[in-house]
């Protein structure tokens, strides 16, 4: 098969499109012919070496976390999947034509969801969902502020919080206020507007997807005994707010929830914007574009 291989840490040019041995499905695993994968920030952080402390690679390596495709073979003991099934997963080594996935991490693609578009969902939707359910643990009637709400993870978090019955503040930049109306949050707040920030009262929880100085500002908005959950680690000022529980969140595979989120998306309850679709061999250029920010998901077609 062909795959995008990283031989050494560095820039996008370090990603090489080349022929590698086909993977083989073992016990409890499924071999998937990939239709598409997608670019996520963790991909280029792993490529550059920025994330090697928490996500070390044994080089040469194939990176990538999302996939959608067609089941080619099932390993020993696998039930519920058969060759020809359309599937998606939060997996590893997905910048490739063939990927082996644990059957327990694999979900069937809903009938009305385009197979290629399904590749945009696994990492971002599960991260947003788990930021709320495992991070904030928000309850019906409580208030939660989601930062970076128009991003893919933020959109998923807003929907999950609304689904839980929470009162949701969508935190965005002033330039994104109009775009944020589609989220159907209870309130939309410009996090880069000092006056708007001063008007925010205390909230039960913050679901943070942006980090940095904004995270420090939002930490001060969490009431005593509240929760600050983040996908980017604790804010620098965390020790100054000992009554706030800081919850770091790192997404894990959850096939059942992934399928439910995909069904919610098909039903129009939330959306994950797709900016462009490019061939897998252009993974380096795609990562460079994604790293600049401000765009929807980039899909890589295998």
Buried (B, 14 or more C-beta within 10 A) or exposed (E): BBBBBBEEBEEBEBBBBEEBEEBEBEEBBBBBBBBBBBBBBBBBBBBBBBBEEEBEBEEEBBBBBBBBBBBBBBBEEBEEBEEEBBBBBBBBBBBBBBBBBBBBBBBBBBEEBBBBBBBBBBBBBBBBBBBBBBBBBBEEEBBBBBBBBBBBBBBBBBBBBBBBEBBBBBBBBEEBBEBBEEBBBBEBBBBBEEEBBEEBEEBBBBBBBBBEEBBBBBBBBBBEEBBBBBBBBBBEBBEEBEEBBBBEBEBEBBBEBBBBBBBBBBEEEBEBBBBEBBEBBBBBBBBBBBBEEEEBBBBBBB
